[in-house]
Amino acid sequence: MVAVEVSEASIRALAGAGSFETGTGLVERVEHLAVEGTAVRATVGGTRVDLTVTRSGLTGRCTCPEGVTATFCAHRVATALHWLRESSPEPPPDDRWRTFLLAQEKNWLVDQLVAAMNANAEGLRDRLRRAVETNPEDAYFSHIHHTLEDVDDLIDTGFPETALALSEYAMDLLENSTDHVDDPEDELPEAIAHAEEVRQAARSAL
């Protein structure tokens, strides 16, 4: 692709508002786009368009009735826009999300953050319950410790109240699990101590 400074704004300035709007509606009809050096060629609904990038800007010819004039017609607009969009790399997903979020209302963003936080807390609560009650044969206490570490992360991200509630929930589950947990290595006290450690850290952060 040709490395030049061409933007939608510069295309609009060349064409004028009327031709630009019409050309925008024709972008999907652009076919057979080809770029060779500073030349861009395509057809728009059977109409042939030739564009050239010069030092003074974008020029072009078209086989439509306006092609014999200096007017930057809608077909040329469509071709230029299609070329511009094809030659511009798609922004990374994170950039697209950032652009979207920056355009939203503050209250909507707060509502979404609260909803996400609540969903995360419920997810961790469910993970704690399943980790304690499921009692898998392998890595039983490993699942519990990993979940408690995720609960502990809530403190650093500014949600010590949630971490406190979840750590206390974990302690209740663990202390009531002695009847059904097979613990030949005596690891249950260590898991309870881990939950207590998270609870104390959460209390200190309040």
C-alpha positions in Angstrom: 0.0 0.0 0.0 1.1 3.6 -0.6 2.3 5.3 2.5 0.7 8.7 2.2 -1.3 11.0 4.4 -4.9 10.5 3.2 -7.8 10.7 5.6 -11.6 10.8 5.4 -11.4 14.5 6.3 -9.1 15.3 3.3 -11.4 13.2 1.0 -14.4 15.2 2.2 -12.5 18.5 1.6 -11.8 17.4 -2.0 -15.3 16.2 -2.8 -17.6 18.5 -0.8 -20.3 17.3 1.6 -22.8 16.1 -1.1 -20.4 13.9 -3.1 -18.8 12.6 0.1 -22.1 11.4 1.5 -23.1 9.8 -1.7 -19.7 8.2 -2.1 -19.8 6.8 1.4 -22.9 4.9 0.4 -21.1 3.4 -2.6 -18.1 2.0 -0.7 -19.6 -1.5 -0.5 -19.9 -1.5 -4.4 -16.1 -0.9 -4.9 -14.6 -3.9 -6.7 -11.2 -5.0 -8.2 -9.2 -2.5 -6.1 -5.6 -2.5 -7.2 -2.7 -0.4 -5.9 0.5 0.1 -7.8 2.9 2.7 -6.4 1.0 5.9 -6.2 -1.8 4.7 -8.5 -5.1 3.3 -7.2 -7.6 1.7 -9.5 -11.0 0.1 -9.0 -14.6 -0.2 -10.4 -17.6 1.2 -8.6 -20.8 -0.4 -9.9 -19.2 -0.8 -13.4 -17.7 2.7 -13.4 -13.9 2.7 -13.7 -12.0 4.9 -11.3 -8.3 5.9 -11.4 -6.7 7.8 -8.5 -3.2 9.1 -8.2 -1.5 10.3 -5.1 0.7 13.4 -5.8 2.7 15.7 -3.6 -0.1 18.2 -3.8 -2.8 15.7 -2.8 -5.2 13.1 -4.2 -6.3 13.4 -7.9 -8.3 11.1 -10.1 -10.4 10.3 -13.1 -13.7 8.5 -13.5 -15.8 7.3 -16.5 -18.9 8.8 -15.0 -20.4 12.0 -16.5 -18.5 14.0 -13.9 -15.3 12.3 -14.8 -14.5 14.9 -17.5 -14.6 17.7 -14.8 -12.3 18.5 -11.9 -15.1 17.5 -9.5 -14.1 14.7 -7.1 -17.2 12.6 -7.8 -18.9 10.1 -5.6 -17.2 7.2 -7.4 -13.8 8.6 -6.6 -14.8 9.2 -3.0 -16.0 5.6 -2.7 -12.7 4.3 -4.2 -10.6 6.5 -2.0 -12.5 5.5 1.2 -12.3 1.8 0.3 -8.6 2.1 -0.3 -8.1 4.1 2.9 -9.9 1.5 5.0 -8.2 -1.5 3.3 -4.7 0.1 3.8 -5.3 1.1 7.5 -4.5 -1.6 10.0 -7.3 -2.6 12.3 -6.7 -1.2 15.8 -5.9 -3.8 18.5 -8.9 -5.0 20.5 -7.8 -3.1 23.6 -7.7 0.2 21.6 -11.2 -0.5 20.2 -12.5 -1.1 23.7 -10.8 2.0 25.0 -12.3 4.1 22.2 -15.7 2.7 22.9 -15.5 3.2 26.7 -14.3 6.8 26.4 -17.4 7.6 24.4 -19.8 6.4 27.0 -21.6 8.2 29.8 -20.0 8.2 33.3 -23.1 6.8 35.0 -23.3 3.9 32.5 -19.6 3.1 33.0 -20.1 3.0 36.8 -23.1 0.8 36.5 -21.2 -1.7 34.3 -18.2 -1.7 36.7 -20.5 -2.5 39.6 -22.3 -5.2 37.7 -18.9 -6.7 36.7 -17.7 -6.6 40.3 -20.8 -8.3 41.6 -20.5 -11.0 38.9 -16.9 -11.5 39.8 -17.7 -11.8 43.5 -20.5 -14.3 42.9 -18.1 -16.3 40.7 -15.5 -16.4 43.4 -18.1 -17.4 45.9 -19.2 -20.2 43.7 -15.6 -21.3 43.1 -15.0 -21.4 46.9 -18.1 -23.5 47.4 -17.3 -26.0 44.7 -13.6 -26.2 45.7 -14.6 -27.1 49.3 -17.7 -29.3 48.6 -16.6 -31.1 45.5 -13.6 -32.7 47.1 -11.8 -33.8 44.0 -9.3 -36.6 44.3 -6.4 -34.6 42.9 -5.1 -31.2 44.0 -8.1 -30.6 46.4 -6.4 -28.1 48.6 -4.6 -26.6 45.6 -7.9 -25.5 44.2 -8.8 -23.9 47.5 -5.5 -22.0 47.8 -5.7 -20.7 44.2 -9.3 -19.4 44.8 -8.2 -17.7 48.0 -5.3 -16.1 46.1 -7.9 -14.6 43.7 -9.9 -13.4 46.7 -6.8 -11.8 48.1 -6.3 -10.0 44.7 -9.5 -8.1 45.3 -7.8 -6.2 48.2 -5.2 -4.7 45.9 -7.8 -3.8 43.3 -9.8 -1.7 45.9 -12.5 -4.1 47.1 -11.4 -5.2 50.6 -15.1 -5.4 51.7 -15.8 -8.1 49.1 -12.6 -9.9 50.0 -13.5 -9.8 53.7 -17.0 -11.3 53.0 -15.6 -14.0 50.7 -12.7 -15.0 53.1 -15.2 -15.4 56.0 -17.4 -17.4 53.7 -14.4 -19.6 52.9 -13.6 -20.1 56.5 -17.2 -21.2 57.3 -17.1 -23.7 54.5 -13.7 -25.1 55.5 -14.5 -25.3 59.2 -17.7 -27.2 58.4 -16.0 -29.6 55.9 -14.1 -31.7 58.4 -16.7 -34.5 58.3 -16.5 -35.2 54.5 -12.9 -34.1 53.6 -10.3 -36.8 53.3 -7.2 -35.1 54.7 -4.5 -37.6 55.3 -1.8 -35.0 55.1 -3.5 -32.7 57.6 -3.8 -29.8 55.0 -7.1 -28.5 56.2 -5.7 -26.4 59.0 -3.3 -24.7 56.5 -6.3 -23.9 54.2 -8.2 -22.4 57.1 -5.1 -20.4 58.1 -4.9 -19.1 54.5 -8.5 -17.9 54.6 -7.8 -16.3 58.0 -4.8 -14.5 56.5 -6.9 -13.1 53.7 -9.5 -12.0 56.1 -7.0 -10.2 58.3 -5.5 -8.5 55.2 -8.9 -7.4 54.1 -9.7 -6.0 57.5 -6.5 -4.0 57.6 -7.3 -2.5 54.2 -10.6 -1.2 55.3 
